[in-house]
């Protein structure tokens, strides 16, 4: 009989949800997520106004800008698309750039899987559409703190979605009157929202190095690269440093433990 202590990582006993109640999906959970995320969503709405203004200045109609916000729901990707917008539209460049910027959602979705695999495919993938950086962070905190409300992601995402669409309409229809959003400090709203989120995700010294590297890399890239490539470069380098930091304890443990080979050798010596 196999030794249960040597089961590979990834088995049920290693899941974050092991030994706990399964994640549920209910209207109450969605409501709680909506209410919890509403203050953040209102901050994101200010950034939505900026997108609406820039979209119409780039040549999109108010209806087109609103449709983009309703179907894409990704502020950084939408702003990059607007910056690249031209006549004719460089479709390949827009698709490639937005794909690279949004690759982080693959990692974010993978982080949710240990909890969401308890849900139906319709609930899990339907909620995933409404994933944004802000409500993903709130949902991860909810789940890692022991919460079992799977609909929290959907509810918090709906709060952002509604505010994002409404703000886009305001910005797109009032774009000519607003002019340059930087005059009103609206261009800083996006950064302010992420600083607030980051404060809640701070976990002490182990997050210091990847965050510092990401910040320095992004700042340097902003001066060297056009557009908003600094977002992707900073995030990518920071993620690599974070992954390396996570692997260091495992490597140290391996060096401290000689492994099974040494155990077997010792056993053989004792038999002699």
C-alpha positions in Angstrom: 0.0 0.0 0.0 1.4 3.4 -1.0 2.5 5.8 1.7 -0.2 8.5 2.0 2.4 11.0 3.2 4.0 10.9 -0.2 1.0 11.9 -2.3 1.9 14.4 -4.9 1.2 18.1 -4.6 -2.1 18.9 -6.1 -4.1 16.1 -4.4 -7.2 17.0 -2.4 -5.3 17.3 0.9 -3.1 20.1 -0.6 -5.9 22.2 -1.9 -6.7 25.5 -0.1 -10.2 24.3 0.4 -9.2 20.9 1.9 -11.1 20.1 5.1 -13.4 23.1 4.7 -17.0 23.6 3.6 -17.4 23.7 -0.2 -17.8 27.1 -1.9 -21.5 28.0 -2.5 -23.1 30.2 -5.1 -26.0 32.3 -4.0 -27.8 35.7 -4.5 -26.7 36.7 -1.0 -23.1 36.2 -1.9 -23.4 38.2 -5.0 -25.2 41.0 -3.1 -22.4 41.1 -0.5 -19.8 41.2 -3.2 -21.6 44.1 -4.9 -21.9 46.1 -1.7 -18.3 45.5 -0.7 -16.9 46.5 -4.1 -19.2 49.5 -4.7 -16.8 52.1 -3.1 -13.9 50.8 -5.3 -16.2 50.7 -8.4 -17.1 54.4 -7.9 -13.4 55.2 -8.0 -13.0 53.1 -11.1 -15.9 55.0 -12.6 -13.7 58.1 -12.6 -11.3 56.3 -14.8 -14.1 55.2 -17.0 -14.9 58.8 -17.7 -11.3 59.2 -18.9 -11.7 56.3 -21.2 -14.9 57.7 -22.6 -13.3 61.1 -23.3 -10.2 59.6 -25.0 -12.3 57.1 -27.0 -14.3 59.8 -28.6 -11.2 62.0 -29.2 -9.7 59.0 -31.0 -12.7 58.8 -33.3 -15.1 56.3 -31.7 -18.7 57.1 -31.3 -20.3 57.1 -27.9 -22.1 53.9 -28.8 -18.9 52.2 -29.9 -17.1 53.3 -26.7 -19.9 52.0 -24.5 -20.1 48.7 -26.4 -16.3 48.3 -25.9 -16.7 48.9 -22.1 -19.6 46.4 -21.9 -17.9 43.6 -23.7 -14.2 44.0 -22.8 -14.2 45.4 -19.2 -10.5 45.9 -19.1 -9.4 49.4 -18.5 -5.7 49.1 -19.4 -6.4 47.1 -22.6 -9.1 49.5 -23.7 -6.8 52.5 -23.2 -4.1 50.9 -25.1 -6.5 50.1 -27.9 -7.6 53.7 -28.0 -4.0 54.9 -28.2 -3.4 52.6 -31.2 -6.6 53.5 -32.9 -6.2 54.9 -36.4 -7.9 54.8 -39.8 -7.7 52.1 -40.9 -7.6 50.3 -37.6 -4.4 48.3 -37.0 -6.3 45.2 -36.0 -3.3 42.9 -35.6 -1.5 45.4 -33.4 -4.5 46.0 -31.2 -5.2 42.3 -30.8 -1.6 41.4 -30.0 -1.1 44.3 -27.5 -4.3 43.7 -25.7 -3.7 40.0 -25.5 -0.3 40.6 -23.9 -1.7 43.1 -21.4 -4.6 40.7 -20.4 -2.4 37.6 -20.0 -2.4 38.3 -16.3 -6.1 37.1 -16.2 -4.9 33.6 -16.9 -2.9 33.6 -13.7 -5.7 35.3 -11.8 -8.1 32.7 -13.0 -5.8 29.9 -12.0 -5.5 31.3 -8.5 -9.3 31.1 -8.2 -9.6 27.5 -9.5 -9.1 25.7 -6.1 -12.3 27.3 -4.9 -14.3 27.6 -8.1 -14.0 24.0 -9.1 -16.7 23.3 -6.5 -19.1 25.4 -8.7 -20.9 24.6 -11.9 -19.3 25.6 -15.2 -22.0 28.2 -15.8 -21.4 29.8 -12.4 -17.6 29.7 -12.6 -17.2 30.9 -16.2 -20.0 33.4 -16.0 -18.4 35.0 -13.0 -15.0 34.9 -14.7 -16.3 37.3 -17.4 -16.7 40.0 -14.8 -13.2 39.6 -13.4 -11.3 42.8 -13.0 -8.1 43.5 -11.0 -10.0 45.2 -8.2 -12.8 42.7 -7.6 -10.4 39.7 -8.1 -8.3 41.1 -5.2 -11.4 41.5 -3.0 -12.6 38.0 -3.9 -9.2 36.4 -3.2 -9.1 38.1 0.2 -12.6 36.8 0.9 -11.8 33.2 0.0 -8.3 33.0 1.6 -9.8 34.4 4.9 -12.2 31.4 5.0 -15.2 32.8 3.1 -17.3 30.3 1.1 -19.3 32.8 -1.1 -18.4 31.9 -4.6 -20.8 34.5 -6.0 -18.7 37.2 -4.4 -16.7 37.6 -7.6 -19.8 37.9 -9.7 -21.4 40.5 -7.5 -18.3 42.6 -7.1 -17.7 42.4 -10.8 -21.2 43.6 -11.6 -20.6 46.6 -9.4 -17.5 47.5 -11.5 -19.2 46.7 -14.8 -22.2 48.9 -14.1 -20.1 51.8 -12.9 -17.6 51.3 -15.8 -20.3 51.4 -18.4 -22.1 54.4 -16.9 -18.8 56.3 -16.6 -18.0 55.6 -20.2 -21.3 57.0 -21.3 -20.6 60.2 -19.3 -17.1 60.6 -20.7 -18.1 59.8 -24.3 -21.1 62.2 -24.4 -19.3 65.0 -22.5 -15.9 64.5 -24.1 -15.8 67.7 -26.0 -16.6 69.7 -22.9 -14.1 68.0 -20.6 -11.1 68.3 -22.9 -7.9 67.0 -21.4 -8.7 64.7 -18.4 -5.3 65.5 -16.8 -6.5 69.0 -16.1 -8.9 67.6 -13.4 -6.5 65.0 -12.1 -8.7 62.2 -13.5 -5.7 60.5 -15.1 -4.4 59.7 -11.6 -7.5 57.9 -10.5 -6.5 54.5 -11.9 -3.1 54.6 -10.0 -4.9 55.7 -6.8 -7.3 52.7 -7.0 -4.4 50.2 -7.4 -2.4 51.8 -4.6 -5.5 51.2 -2.3 -5.8 47.6 -3.5 -2.1 47.0 -3.0 -2.2 48.1 0.6 -4.7 45.4 1.3 -2.6 42.7 -0.4 0.6 43.6 1.4 2.0 40.5 3.2 5.1 41.9 4.8 8.8 41.4 3.8 8.1 38.6 1.3 6.2 40.9 -1.0 8.7 43.8 -0.7 11.2 42.6 -3.3 8.8 41.7 -6.2 6.9 44.9 -5.6 10.0 47.0 -5.6 11.4 45.4 -8.7 8.1 45.8 -10.5 7.9 49.5 -9.5 11.4 50.3 -10.6 11.1 48.3 -13.9 7.8 50.0 -14.7 9.2 53.4 -14.0 12.2 52.8 -16.2 10.1 51.3 -19.0 7.7 54.3 -19.0 10.7 56.5 -20.1 12.0 54.0 -22.6 8.9 52.4 -24.2 6.0 54.1 -26.0 2.4 53.9 -24.8 1.5 51.7 -21.8 4.0 48.9 -22.3 5.5 49.8 -18.9 2.4 48.2 -17.3 3.1 44.8 -19.0 6.9 45.0 -18.5 6.7 45.9 -14.8 4.1 43.3 -14.0 5.9 40.6 -15.9 9.3 41.2 -14.2 7.6 41.5 -10.8 5.8 38.2 -11.3 9.1 36.5 -12.2 10.8 37.8 -9.1 7.8 36.7 -7.0 7.8 33.2 -8.4 11.6 32.9 -7.8 11.0 34.1 -4.2 8.4 31.4 -3.7 10.7 28.7 -5.0 13.6 29.6 -2.6 12.1 28.1 0.5 11.5 24.8 -1.4 15.1 24.7 -2.6 16.3 25.4 0.9 14.2 22.5 2.2 15.6 20.2 -0.4 19.1 21.1 0.6 18.3 20.5 4.2 16.7 17.1 3.5 19.2 14.6 1.8 16.2 12.8 0.2 15.1 9.2 0.0 18.4 7.9 -1.4 20.2 8.8 1.8 17.4 7.3 3.9 17.8 4.0 2.0 21.6 4.0 2.4 21.3 4.5 6.2 18.8 1.7 6.4 21.2 -0.6 4.5 24.0 0.3 6.8 22.0 -0.5 9.9 21.1 -3.9 8.5 24.8 -4.7 8.1 
